[in-house]
Amino acid sequence: MPETKVNIYTDGACSGNPGPGGYGTILVHTDSNGVKHEKELSEGFKCVTNNQMELLAVIIGLETLKKPCSVTLYSDSKYVIDAFEKKWIDGWIKKGWKTAGKTPVKNVDLWKRLLAAKEKHEVEFVWVKGHAGHEYNERCDSLAVSAYKSGNLKDM
């Protein structure tokens, strides 16, 4: 088990779906001296879906880690959490990235990137209710919204 423990909080936001959107991610780690470290990340994009931003928030958080970590990842996205907790992703992979209804899984490129980013870590996914006063979830939402309202938007 990796000795470094990190909490990652994520959220994605969109104005329209699709539309301009952004993600917010916060990494929190308490070092061996008991000192808490926080890193905030966010970016805005021109034309994306909310689910793309939810996925990208998780991906960026995991890709930011420099060594294998024990991660507790908090998201208000049932799309992301249920894919792992309910093992949807295992079924999608088995079926060649098709859903139970035999339609192509959306955002396959992001799902594959997420699997690669997750590979070297032990990750526990935890769902949090969005817009319910959770300090870090609210901050991630604010980062995501600020990112797409900044006008400095990238292509996805």
N, C-alpha and C positions, 0 to 999 in steps of 0.2 A: 504494500500500500504506500503510495506517495506520502511523504511527510508534510509537504506544504498543503495547507488547506486554504481554499479560496471560495468566497461566495461571489457569484455573478448574478447581477440583477439586470433584466432586459425588458425593453418594450419597443414596439414599432408603432408608427402612426402615419396616417394618410389623410389628405384632404381630397375626398373623392376616392373611389376605389375601382379603377386606377386613378391616380392623380399624383401631385407632388407628395412626397413622403419622406420620412426619416426614421432613424433608430436612435435609441439611447441605451447605453450599456455602462454599468458601474461594477468594477471589480473591487472587492474588499478582502483584505488580508491582514491578520494580526500576527506580527513577527514574534520571534522567541523572547523578545524583551517586553512583550505586551503592548507594543506600539501599533496602532491601527493605521493602515495605509489604504487610501481610496484612489482609484483612477477612473475618470469619467471619459467616455468616448461617444461621439455622435457624428453623423453625416446626413446630408439631405440629398434627395434624388428627384429628378424631373418628373418621371412618370412610372410609378410602381404601384403594387398592391400592398395592402396592409400585411398580408401573410408573408410577402417577400421581405418586408421590413422586420417582422417578428423573427424570421429565420436569420436574417443578416445580423440582427442584434446579438443573437446567440453565437453565430459563427465568429464574429469579430471578438467577442469576449473570450472564446476558447483559443482563437488564433493569437491573441495577445500574450497568452501564457508562454513563458520561455522554457519551462521544464515541466515534466509530468506532475500533475497536481491532483489532489482529492477535491473535487468541485461540487458544490451545491449550487445548482442553477435555478433561479427563480424567474418565472415568467407568468404573465396573465393570459398567455395564448394557449388555449386548449388544443389548437392545431399542432403546436410544437410539443407540448407536454404529452398529449395523448398518443402522438406518433411513437413515443418511446415507452410510456407507461402502459399503454394498451397493446404494445408490440405491433402497431400498424406497419411500421417501417420494415419489420422482418417479413411481413406478408407482401409488401410492395416489392421488395428485393426478390423474394422467391418467385413472384409472378412477373418478373422482368419489368418492374416499375409500372405495374398496372394496379388499379384499385380492385376492391372486391367486385365492383360492377364492370370490371374489365376495361375501364377507361384509363388513359394515361394519367399518371400521377403528375400534378402540377408542380412546378418549381424543382424538377429533378436535379438540375445543376446545383441549386442551393442545398438540397438534401444531401447530395453526394459530397459537397464541400463541408457540410456540417459533420457528416460521418468521418471524414478525414481529419477535421479539426478536433473531434472528440476522441479519436483513436488512442492517443497516448495518455489520456486522463481517465480517472474514475469519476464518472459524472452521475449525480443524483438529480433528477428533474423534479421540481416542486412547483405546483400551481399556486398562484396567489390571485385573489380577486382584484380585478382592475378597478381603479378609481374608488377605492374603499379606504383610503387613508394610510396605506402601507408606505412608510417613508421613502424607501428606495424605489418602489414601483412608481410612486408619484414623481420622483425626481427623474427617473428614466423617461416617463411620459413627457415631462417638461423639456428634457434634452432633445427628444425625438421631434416634438412640435417646433421647438426653436430652430432645429436644424433645417427643417423644410421651409420654415418661414424666413430663413436668413437670406434667401435669394441666391446663395452660393450653392447651386444644385448641380449634381453630377448626373451623367447618364448611367443607367444600371448596366 
